[in-house]
Amino acid sequence: MSKISYFFVILLFFLSCKGYLAPEPIRIVGSQKEFQHFHPTSNPSQYFVLANRTINFLNVNTPLTLNLSSVLPLEIDFEKVAGNTDTLYVQTASELKLMHLDANAWGELGVIRDLKPCDNFLTMNKFIVIAKGNDVCRTSNEVPTITVYKSDSLAVPVFRIVASRSLVTKSYTLQRYGKTIFVADPIDGLAIYEISATGKLTLISNYPQIKTERIDIFELKKIAVFKTLKGITQYSLADLKNLKELSSVK
Amino acid sequence: MVAIKNILSLVLVSSILLNCSKIEDFKSKDAVNKGESYRIKTKLTLAESQNYMIESPKTIVNAGRIFIEGDYLFIGEFGLGIHVFDNTFPTNPLPLVFLSIPASTDYFVKNDVLIVDNGNDLVSLTIDALDKLKNKEKTIVELNRSLLINKRTSEVFVYPNYPIQQNVYFECPDKEHFVIAWEKGDFLNVSNCYR
């Protein structure tokens, strides 16, 4: 083979396949955690700061110092967290774990299995609410459902289902407001459910026109802010059966 | 000698074929591949990502976290910073400023302090200047457009060098830059990463 032929073979090697020098493919199906670092805890003076595989607390009474304290003495592949300094709920790619924390020890107290990374959960006093069935991570034919779990003891939890029903929307986003929960998606709109003292779920209002992928609720101000096609819209929460639009910005 | 050269040539050509087929298989076997992908539009160096500014209000393009604190409505803009509105009257929020904090994805506000991610770092910024602007005691120019950093803790996070959209192909980034904007289109020929 001539030198010219060698030259063309080597040139072909580097140029013919554009992906050759590209970095290795990245696959992060489902996880949005690197876009969502900060979450309030149930302790008003602390915030969760979620890093890649570590969960930290930040004391918000002295925010300038940025003193982070590690919540768990180990790395964990979490998706979402909730709770406080004593009791921590950690959603992983496949389950929801309840963990006990104190200065000297930590441990896994209980678990709810069969979750996906894009399922949503929140805690409400003694209840855990899980909304499943959306196609955020991947196309899914799963019927969207909402389920309320209760455990009579957090020390030795046994989670039992106290209510479950199909959703009128997909659970793209899930938020709590007092004794109610807001579930919404950008196609079917918003639905508001009330959870009774026994955990019974009641649909109290449905707003198909509020098509949103993001809800932020500010309980003290009784305001909900939705990200919609129209822009960022503020609604008064004074009457949940008749949400009143306050304004919209773009 | 000739035999060695022939073997070398065979190895090179085989490498080309194997490498190409690996990338093509990656997409062709994917049932959700719809031909839509994202190309890198804007990327910043570390130094560029740490240039914080107070700017005039901007149009919201890709809203992230929303926060109401005091009289202010904060709306995150993925990768770019935070829009701030005077929300004294929620029925009529008024655009106040845009806080340019490059390579930021999430934040919260507490006691006039903005806690925000910035690339891989965690930073805190004092935002009491907002009161001066809202009360018209100062203008953006008078404030020298500066947004002062109080504290930085390095390497807390891993900056998401991928689009926020899921089930999409995107152009693989390098490790030296922070990608702050993606362009959506038919760029499958350069999009060899997926999420």
HADDOCK unambig.tbl for C-alpha pairs under 7 A between the chains (distance, minus, plus):
assign (segid A and resid 13 and name CA) (segid B and resid 12 and name CA) 6.70 0.50 0.50
assign (segid A and resid 13 and name CA) (segid B and resid 16 and name CA) 5.50 0.50 0.50
assign (segid A and resid 17 and name CA) (segid B and resid 16 and name CA) 6.82 0.50 0.50
assign (segid A and resid 17 and name CA) (segid B and resid 20 and name CA) 5.53 0.50 0.50
assign (segid A and resid 19 and name CA) (segid B and resid 23 and name CA) 6.96 0.50 0.50
assign (segid A and resid 20 and name CA) (segid B and resid 19 and name CA) 6.61 0.50 0.50
assign (segid A and resid 22 and name CA) (segid B and resid 172 and name CA) 6.72 0.50 0.50
assign (segid A and resid 23 and name CA) (segid B and resid 172 and name CA) 6.16 0.50 0.50
assign (segid A and resid 25 and name CA) (segid B and resid 192 and name CA) 5.96 0.50 0.50
assign (segid A and resid 25 and name CA) (segid B and resid 193 and name CA) 4.35 0.50 0.50
assign (segid A and resid 25 and name CA) (segid B and resid 194 and name CA) 6.65 0.50 0.50
assign (segid A and resid 26 and name CA) (segid B and resid 193 and name CA) 5.04 0.50 0.50
assign (segid A and resid 26 and name CA) (segid B and resid 194 and name CA) 5.70 0.50 0.50
assign (segid A and resid 26 and name CA) (segid B and resid 195 and name CA) 6.80 0.50 0.50
assign (segid A and resid 27 and name CA) (segid B and resid 193 and name CA) 6.97 0.50 0.50
assign (segid A and resid 27 and name CA) (segid B and resid 194 and name CA) 5.26 0.50 0.50
assign (segid A and resid 27 and name CA) (segid B and resid 195 and name CA) 4.69 0.50 0.50
assign (segid A and resid 28 and name CA) (segid B and resid 195 and name CA) 4.79 0.50 0.50
assign (segid A and resid 29 and name CA) (segid B and resid 166 and name CA) 6.92 0.50 0.50
assign (segid A and resid 29 and name CA) (segid B and resid 167 and name CA) 6.98 0.50 0.50
assign (segid A and resid 29 and name CA) (segid B and resid 195 and name CA) 4.90 0.50 0.50
assign (segid A and resid 30 and name CA) (segid B and resid 166 and name CA) 6.96 0.50 0.50
assign (segid A and resid 34 and name CA) (segid B and resid 159 and name CA) 6.82 0.50 0.50
assign (segid A and resid 34 and name CA) (segid B and resid 160 and name CA) 5.77 0.50 0.50
assign (segid A and resid 35 and name CA) (segid B and resid 105 and name CA) 5.46 0.50 0.50
assign (segid A and resid 35 and name CA) (segid B and resid 106 and name CA) 6.30 0.50 0.50
assign (segid A and resid 35 and name CA) (segid B and resid 160 and name CA) 6.98 0.50 0.50
assign (segid A and resid 36 and name CA) (segid B and resid 106 and name CA) 5.81 0.50 0.50
assign (segid A and resid 37 and name CA) (segid B and resid 106 and name CA) 6.20 0.50 0.50
assign (segid A and resid 38 and name CA) (segid B and resid 106 and name CA) 6.93 0.50 0.50
assign (segid A and resid 38 and name CA) (segid B and resid 107 and name CA) 6.55 0.50 0.50
assign (segid A and resid 38 and name CA) (segid B and resid 108 and name CA) 6.97 0.50 0.50
assign (segid A and resid 51 and name CA) (segid B and resid 156 and name CA) 6.08 0.50 0.50
assign (segid A and resid 51 and name CA) (segid B and resid 157 and name CA) 4.94 0.50 0.50
assign (segid A and resid 52 and name CA) (segid B and resid 157 and name CA) 5.92 0.50 0.50
assign (segid A and resid 52 and name CA) (segid B and resid 158 and name CA) 6.19 0.50 0.50
assign (segid A and resid 60 and name CA) (segid B and resid 110 and name CA) 6.83 0.50 0.50
assign (segid A and resid 63 and name CA) (segid B and resid 113 and name CA) 6.86 0.50 0.50
assign (segid A and resid 64 and name CA) (segid B and resid 124 and name CA) 6.01 0.50 0.50
assign (segid A and resid 64 and name CA) (segid B and resid 150 and name CA) 6.49 0.50 0.50
assign (segid A and resid 64 and name CA) (segid B and resid 151 and name CA) 6.52 0.50 0.50
assign (segid A and resid 65 and name CA) (segid B and resid 151 and name CA) 6.75 0.50 0.50
assign (segid A and resid 136 and name CA) (segid B and resid 166 and name CA) 6.99 0.50 0.50
assign (segid A and resid 137 and name CA) (segid B and resid 166 and name CA) 6.34 0.50 0.50
assign (segid A and resid 137 and name CA) (segid B and resid 167 and name CA) 6.76 0.50 0.50
assign (segid A and resid 138 and name CA) (segid B and resid 167 and name CA) 6.60 0.50 0.50
assign (segid A and resid 216 and name CA) (segid B and resid 66 and name CA) 6.35 0.50 0.50
assign (segid A and resid 246 and name CA) (segid B and resid 90 and name CA) 6.34 0.50 0.50
assign (segid A and resid 246 and name CA) (segid B and resid 91 and name CA) 4.65 0.50 0.50
assign (segid A and resid 247 and name CA) (segid B and resid 90 and name CA) 6.69 0.50 0.50
assign (segid A and resid 247 and name CA) (segid B and resid 91 and name CA) 5.00 0.50 0.50
assign (segid A and resid 247 and name CA) (segid B and resid 92 and name CA) 6.24 0.50 0.50
assign (segid A and resid 250 and name CA) (segid B and resid 59 and name CA) 6.17 0.50 0.50
assign (segid A and resid 250 and name CA) (segid B and resid 60 and name CA) 5.45 0.50 0.50
